[in-house]
Amino acid sequence: MDIEKEIIKVIDKKKEKVFDHIVVEKQLNIYLNKNLVFRIMCLPTDIKFLVYGFFFSNGYINEPS
């Protein structure tokens, strides 16, 4: 997810106001059996795969499916 914001671009000591896209991260809380296991800042896309990967790589599940 991204938003468009006005920024000040500096090149060779010259300032210029321009609009640019800024990436927006969101806080994700991962729970297991109603207990908070992990909190992470991430892009709000493909959350399902991020959570499966987290549980798989930390040994909570045997396979991501």
C-alpha positions as CSV (number, residue, x, y, z in Angstrom):
1,M,0.0,0.0,0.0
2,D,1.3,3.5,-0.8
3,I,0.1,7.0,-0.6
4,E,1.0,10.1,-2.5
5,K,2.6,12.9,-0.5
6,E,4.3,16.2,-1.3
7,I,8.0,16.0,-0.4
8,I,11.1,18.2,-0.8
9,K,13.5,16.6,-3.2
10,V,17.2,17.8,-2.9
11,I,19.6,17.3,-5.8
12,D,22.9,19.2,-5.8
13,K,21.8,21.5,-3.0
14,K,18.7,22.5,-5.0
15,K,15.3,22.0,-3.3
16,E,12.2,21.2,-5.2
17,K,8.7,20.4,-4.0
18,V,7.3,17.3,-5.8
19,F,4.7,14.6,-5.2
20,D,6.0,11.1,-4.6
21,H,4.7,7.7,-3.5
22,I,5.4,6.7,0.1
23,V,5.1,3.1,1.3
24,V,2.9,2.6,4.3
25,E,3.5,-0.2,6.8
26,K,0.9,-1.5,9.2
27,Q,1.3,-3.2,12.6
28,L,0.4,-6.9,12.5
29,N,-0.3,-8.8,15.7
30,I,0.0,-12.6,15.3
31,Y,-2.0,-14.7,17.8
32,L,-1.9,-18.4,18.6
33,N,-4.7,-19.7,20.9
34,K,-5.6,-16.2,21.8
35,N,-2.1,-15.4,23.0
36,L,0.0,-12.7,21.3
37,V,3.0,-14.5,19.7
38,F,4.6,-11.8,17.6
39,R,4.1,-8.2,16.6
40,I,5.6,-6.9,13.3
41,M,5.5,-3.9,11.0
42,C,4.8,-5.0,7.5
43,L,3.2,-4.1,4.2
44,P,-0.5,-4.9,4.3
45,T,-0.3,-7.3,1.4
46,D,0.0,-11.1,1.3
47,I,-0.6,-11.3,5.1
48,K,-1.8,-14.9,4.9
49,F,1.5,-16.0,3.4
50,L,3.5,-14.0,5.9
51,V,1.7,-15.6,8.8
52,Y,2.0,-19.1,7.3
53,G,5.7,-18.5,6.7
54,F,6.2,-17.2,10.3
55,F,4.5,-20.3,11.9
56,F,6.3,-22.7,9.6
57,S,9.8,-21.2,10.0
58,N,9.3,-21.1,13.8
59,G,8.2,-24.7,14.1
60,Y,4.6,-24.0,15.0
61,I,3.3,-26.0,12.0
62,N,4.9,-28.7,9.8
63,E,3.9,-27.5,6.4
64,P,2.4,-24.2,5.2
65,S,-0.7,-25.8,3.7
